[in-house]
Amino acid sequence: MDYRERYRQWMESPVIDKATKDELAAIANDERELENRFYKDLEFGTGGLRGIIGAGSNRMNRYTVGRATQGLANYIIKHGREAMNRGVVIAYDTRRMSKEFALEAALVLNANGIKVYLYDEMQPTPILSFSVRELGAISGIVITASHNPPAYNGYKVYWEDGGQVPPRRSEEIIKEVYAVKRFEDIKTISREQAEAQGLLDIIGEDMVNRYISRVKNLSINKQLIREMGNRLKIVYTPIHGTGNKPVRRVLRELGFGNVIVVPEQELPDPNFPTVKFPNPEEAEVFDLAIELAKKHQADIIIGTDPDCDRVGVVVRDSCGEYTFLTGNQTGALLVNYVLGALQRQGRLPANGAIIKTIVTSEMGREIAKSYGVEAVDTYTGFKFICEKVKEFEEAGDRTFLFGYEESYGYLAGDFVRDKDGIIASMLICEMAAYYKARDMNLCDGLAELWDRFGYYHDVQESVYLEGREGMDRIRQIMEDFRHNPPVQVGGIKVVTIQDYKELKAYYPGKDRVDSINMSIPSDVLRYQLEDGSWFAIRPSGTEPKIKLYFSTVRKSRKDAENSMHGIVAEVMDRIR
């Protein structure tokens, strides 16, 4: 079906409301806009939906949300009455239409006879994950586009373990979603009917209290916080998102008495007016926070994204300057702090393990090794990290200690099965207090690690390619690198090519092919260079862009940066 036909169906459907039709009528003569909105259905990927808010089959709106939810409902119904009664937990963030999409999803599920627990106000994604486990629900939904620009919203699906649906289950749900062909097949009832039938429960503070209590119990050294909590000056920004209440509460109740919130970014705002992207991976997000930190001579700045599953960190160094830490650097520091603190207390298990992704720096692995702790690799995405946590529990052979990825996601504990910006914020502040007690800052701590393990220099690049043409270009780039792989980069020989789509490892110039031990394929290419450097390339699973990861390790910062420059330049020239 071409985009014009889809457009016609929407305009003629008796189900589509007048406001939506008016929006579509206004673009009737804009062929490019019509094509982008209707050339495909908004894809229900491995995590759910994510797209620009607006009318059309390739947009986030009540109809695409309703279709996805009807598909999920059909899938749950196949699991029987018990699954339907266990219900679905729904949370939402601060974005435009989040509350409305959450209610739409709830009422579609209710119309199908499925119990729903709906939060009474916006909540972070990790609280949704916790709530699914705590309530024994069969599934969960969170309405969020995470750190995407303001025009976006999203819809993420979780399963009974509190983690995002894993690939195989996701494929089954996707089939059900795509089987919903007509708007007339989407069931719904009124809120009043749902409540009268006992199908819609509103949840709130009690569940949040349970979560907060569990987070505080993850603090490794409460005595340290009691001693240093008022001395450590913290600036915090929720970036107009859901972290404002829970992050501040956890820090306050543990004893961090000197937390200053960026006033311009404190309150929820779906337009995110103070930033271009509400993404703590972007240094400019912290401009206002740094101004405030300079005024108060703060030791550390932390910032969480709209659904509070990611954390960015800025540190006041020994010269009084504010230094932005990468996700790899913060992750390495946390690995060292968590394992070191447990070791000092005699609580480091003999079978401990950390989990990281294949595009995360190898520095964490080397640190873990120094404590006798194994580092296990997964694909990008916390659902894969949390799948490993589940595997550890079921096998009983390893104890999960910490998980992280380079994109500012971190997790400790076993009661949340997604990255958790609240847990991470607490551990980062506790870690900063530990170094402050030693008259050091986190930059000093990082320098200590570099002295021990070498200077790891990690760079990420993203190329945005939107619309139909963009998708085609991303596909072409991946195929070009797959079928015409570089033999050397930056003057350094490529020694191994790991193709995770084929689950094969190739060795240029050698008659050798190895299998890669991953349970499923993924469209990722990773090139290992002769000197220990590497780079990887993959399409984003949530945004219209291709992502590249580069890593070098040398004895000195200068040597690592010089080597990195040549590698990045050569690869990016090929893409652009």
N, C-alpha and C positions, 0 to 999 in steps of 0.2 A: 504493500500500500504506500502510495507516494504522499508527500506532506500536504498537498492540496486536498486529497481525499480525507485525510485525518482531520484537517481543518473543517471541511464541510460537515463531517460527522459531528464534531463538537458544536458547530453552529446550529445544526438541525436537531440535536438531541433534546428531548423534553426534560431530561434530568439536569442539564447544565443550567445554572442560575443566570439571571439577567445581567448581573454585574460582570460575570465572566465573559458572557457573550459581547457585552459592550466593550470590554478590554480587547477582545479579539477583533471586533469590527473596526476598531481604530487602527489596526495594522493590516487591514485587508489588502492594501496595495503595496505593502513593504515585503517583497518576495524574500529577501535575505532573512528578515526577522521571522517570517512565516516558516521558512525552511528550518531555521535553528530551533524553533519551538515545536515543530511537528515532524521533522525528518525521522524521528524514532520515538519510542516510548522511553521515558526516563528509566534508566536501567536499575533494576533491583540487583545490586551486586552482592558480594560476599558479606558485606556489613549492613546492607539495606539501601536506602535512597540518599542521594545528596544532589542538590541542584539549585538553580536560580528560582526564586519565588516568582510565580506569575502563571498566567493561563496558558494551557497547551499541554500536549502529551509528554513533552520533554522538559517539564517544569515542575517545581514543587507547588502543589495546590491541594485543595480538599479532595479532589477526584483521584489524583495519583496516590495520595495518602490512603484514601478509602480503598482503592484497588489493592494496594500492598497489604493493607490490613485484612481485607477479605481473603486474600490468598493465605495469609498467616492463620486466619481463623479456620479456613478449610483444612489446613495442615494440622492444627491442634485438634480439631474435631475427629480426625482420623486416629488420634491417640486415645479416644474414648472419653466417657463422661468424667472419669477421675481427673484427667488432664484439664478438661474444661472447668471443673470445679476448683482445681488448684489455682487457676486464674493467671492473669498477666498484670505485671506492675508497669505503670507508665509514669515517666517523669519528663520534664521539659526545661529548656534553658531560657535565656533572656531575649532570644531573637524574635524578629517579627513573625507573627503567626504561630509561634511555638505552642502557646496555650491553646489556640484554636485547633491546631493539628492534633494535639494530645487528646482533646475532648472528642474530636472526630474519630480518631482511632479507638477510643474507649467505647463509643456508642456503636461502632461497627461490630466490635467484639461482643458487646452486650446483646446486640440484635441476633447474634449467632449462638446465644446461650452461654457465653463464656464470661466468667467472673473477671472483674477488673478492679485493681487497686490503683487509684489515681492520686497523685500528690496534689495537695491543696495550694502549693506555690512552687515556683521554680526551684530546681534542685540540681546539684552536680551529677554528672554521669556516674562517678564511683558510688554515690549513695544509691542510685538505681541498681547497680550491680549487687551491692550489699543487700538491698531490700528483696531482690529476687531470691537470694539464698535464705534470708531470714524468714520470709513468709512461705517458703516452700513452693513458690509459684512455678508454673511450667515454663513461663517465658517473661520477657521484659521488653519494653520499648522506651527509648529516649529520643525526644525530638530535639535535635541539635545539628548544627553544621560545624561544630567544634570551633576551629580557628579560621574558617573561611571568611571571605569578605562579607559585608552586611547584606548584600543582595541574596545570599544563599541561606537555605535551611536544609535539614536532613532528618533522617529517620533510621535509627540503628536498632537492630533486633538482638536480643539476648536469649539464652536458653537457661534451663533449670539450674545449671551450675554457677550462674551469674556472669558467665563469659559471653562475648559475642558469638553468634552461631558459627561453628566451625565450617569449613568448606563443604564437606559432604552433606551435612544437614542443610546448609544454605542452598545447595543445589536443589534439594527436595522442596524447600520453601519457594525458591524461584519458580520452579515448575508450576506450583499452585498459583503463584501470583500471575504468571503469564497465561494461565488457563482462564482467568477472569477477563473475558473478552468485552463484556458490555457493562455500561454504568448501571443498568437495571439489575445486574447480578450482585451489586454491592448492597448488602442489607444495612439498615440503620433504624434506630428508634430514638425517641426523645430522652433527654436526661431524666425527666420526671418518671417516665416509664421504667427506665433502667433502675432507678433508685427504689421505686415501688416494688420491683421484682427482686430486690436484694442482689442485683448483679453489679452494682457500682458502689464501691467503698472509697471514701476519701481518707487518705492517710496523711500524716504530717509529723508533728513534733516528737511523738513517742518513738517513732522509727529513727528519726534523726538522732535523738538522744542515745539510742542503742549504738548507732554507728560511731558517734563521737567518743563514747566510752571505749570502744574497741580500738579506735585510733590512738587514744592516749595511752593505752596499755602497750602499744608498740614502741613507746619511748624507751630507749635502751639505758639511759643514765639520767633518771629524774633528779638525783642529788646534784648533778652538774647543773641542771637547769635552775634548781633552787639557789645555787650559789652564783650563777652567771646571768640568770634570766633578766634581771633589771639592768645589768651592765651592757648587754648586747642591744644595740640600737638597730631596729628593723624597720625598713620602709616596705609597705605592701601595696600592690595594686591588683584588684580583681579584674581590671580592664573591662569594666561595665558588665561583668558576668556573675555567675552563680557562686563564686568562691568567697564573696565578701563575708557572709555570716559564718560559715563553718571554719574557714581558715583562721579568722580572727578569734573565734571561740576556742578552738583547740589550743592555739598559742597562749591565749589569756589564761585558760584553766590549767595549763601546765606550768605557768609561772613566767612566761615572757611578758614582762610588764612595760616594755618600751617599744610598742608597735605603732607606727605612724602610717595612716592610710592616705593615699593620694586622693585628695578631695574631688578633683575633676573627673576621676575614674571610679569613684566609689559606688555610685548607684547604677542599677541596671539601665541600659539604653541600647535598644536594638540597632541603632544607627552607628554605634561606636564612634562618636564624633571626634574623639581626641586622637584616633589612630587611623592609618590607612587600612591595615589588616589587624584584627584583634589576636595577634599571634605572638606569643612570647619568644618565638624563634627569631623575630625581627628586632634588632637592637633599638630602632627608633621608637618602638612601643614604650620604651623606658625613659624617654626624654623628660617627661614631667616628673617621673619618679626620681630621676637623677638630680633634677633641680631641687626637689624637696630634700633629698638625701644630703646634698651639699649644705643646705641650710641648717640641718640638724646634725651634720657630721655622722651620718648613719654608717654602720659597719657593713650592712648587707641590704640588698633590695631583692624581693621576690615578687613575681607576677604570674598569675594564673590565667589561662584562656577562658572563653565564655562558659564552657561546660566543666571547667576546673579539673580536667584530667592531665593537663600539661603545666609545667612550671619552668619559668626562666629565672636566671640568677645574675645579678650584677654585684660586684664586690669592691669595697674600698680597699685599695692596695696600700702598701707601705709608704708610697709617695702622696697619698691622699687622693689619687685619681680613681675613677670608677671604671672597672674592667668588666666587660660582658663575657660570661662563660658560655661555652658551647654546651650542647647536650651531652656530647662525649666527655667533656671535661667534668661537668657536674656528676655524670654517671660514674666516672672513675673515682672521683673524690668520695662519693657515697659508698661505692664498693669497698674502698679502703677503710672508711669510717665504720661502717656496719660490721665488717669482718673483724676489724681491729678491736672495736668495743666489745664484741662478743668474746673474742679471744682473751682480752684483759679480764673479763668476768668469768672465764672458764666455762663459757656457754657455747663455744663454737663446735658444732657437731662434726664427727669424723667423716660423715657422708654428706656434708654440705655442698650445695651447688648454687651458682648464679646462672641466670639465663639472659642472653643478649641476642641481637639480631645479626644476620650475615652482613649488614651494611654498617654496623656499629664498630667503632674503633677496637682494635685488638688490645688496647692498653688495659681494659678491665680484665681480660683473660690473664694477662701477666700478673696483675695485682692479686687476683684470686689464687693463682698458682702459688704465689709466695706464702699464702696462708694454708696451703694444702686443700684448696677448694676448687672443684671442677667448674668450668665455664661451658655451658651448653648453648649452641647456636640454633636460632629459628629464623623463619621469614620475618620481614617487616610487618608489624601489626601486633598489637598486644593480645589478640585472640590466640595467636600462635604461642606466645610466651605463656599465657594462662592454660593452654592445652598441655604444655609441658609440666606445669605445676600439677595439673590433674593426673598426668602420667606418673609423676613422682609419688603422689599420694596413693594411687592404685597399686603401684609396684612395691612401694615401701622401701625402695633401695636408696633414695636420695632425699635430703631435706632441703626444701626451697628456702633460700635466704634473701635473695634480692633479684629483681628483674628490671631491665631497662633497655631503652632504645635511644638512638642518637637524636630523635625528634622530641626530646624533652619529656619523655614518658618514663615513670619510675614506679616501682611497686615493692612493698614489703608486706608480710603478713599473709594469712590465708582466707580472710573473710571478704575480700574484694577480688574480683577476677577481671580487672581491667586496670590500666594505668590510673594512678590516683594522685591528683595534685594536692590534696589535703594531707595525706600521709607524707608525701614527698616534702611539702613545705615544712612540716614539723621536723622531719629528719635533717633537712638542710639547715634549719635554724639551730637544732641541737648540735650539729656538726660545727657550725660557725661558733657556737659557744665553747665547744671543745678547743678549737684553735685559739680563740680569744683568751681562754684560760692559760694558754701557753704563750701569750703575747704574740700571736700569729694571726693572719687572716687566711681566707681560702686560697688566695693567690700564692701565699707562702706554702700552704699545704700542697698545692699543685706543683710548685717548684721542687719540693721534696720528692714527689713521685717521679718527676722528670729526671732528677738526679739518679734515682734508683733504676728506672725502667727505660730511660731514653725519652727524647722529645717526640711525642706523637703529634703530628700536624694533620688535622682533618678539615676538609672543605666540602661544602655541599653547594650544588648549583641546580637551579630549576629553570626550565624553559616552558612558559605557558603557551599552549596551542589550543585555542578555543574553537568550538563549533565542529561541524562535519569535516571541514578541511584540516582542522587541527588534529582530529582523531586519525585521519589518514596519514598525516605527517608523522605522528608518533609511531604508528605502525611501520612506516617506511624506515624510520631511524633504527628501530629495534631489528628489523630484518637486515638492514645494511650492516650493523655491527655483528649480527649473528652469522651472516654468510660471507662477510668480508672483514674478518677480525684483524685488528692491528697486530703486527709482529713485534713492534716496539713502540714505546710512547715516551716522549721526552728524552730520547736517546737511550732508554732502558728497555731491555729485552722482555717481552711477555713470555712467561714460562708456563702458566696454567690459565686455561679459559674454563670457567664453571658456568655451564648453561643450565639454569634451574628449570627452564621450560622442558628441556629434554632429559633433565636429571643425569647429565653426563659431564665429566671433566676431561678436557682435551689438553694435550701437551704439544704445542707447536714444534715441528721438526722431529717428533718422536712417534713411533707406531704404538701408541698407548692410549686407551680410553678407559676411564674409571666410572663407576656408578656413584652418584651422589645419594647419600642416605637421608632422603626427605620423603615424607609420606605422600605428598602430592606435588605436582609441578607448579611452577610460578614463573611468570615472564620477567626474569631477572638474569642479567649477564654480569659476571664478576671476573676481572682480569688481574691475575697476580703477576707482579713484575719481579725481575731477578734480584733486585735490591731489597725486597720486603715490602715495597710500596704496592698499592692496589687501587683499582677504581671499579665502580659498579654503576650500572645503568638500569633503570626500570621505569615503566609508566606508573604514575600515581594511581592508586585505587580509589581516590576520593576527589581529585581535582583534575581539570584539563591541562595536565602538564607532564613532562618527562623529568625525572629526578636523577641526578648524578652524584656519586659519592667518591671522594678521593682521600687517600690516606698515605702519608709518608712517615717514616721513623728514622731519626738520626740522633747522633750524640748531642748536637747543638741545634738551637732554634733556627739559626741562620741557614744552616745546611738543609734542614727539613723544608724551610720555606722556599729556598732556591730550587730545590728539587721539585717541589709541588708546583711552582710557577710553570715550569716547562710541561709537566704532565697535563695540567688543567688547560693550558692554552691550546695544546695540540688536540685534545679531545673535543673541546668546545668549538674550535674552528671547524671540525668535521661536522658537527651538529648544525651549526648556524650557516 
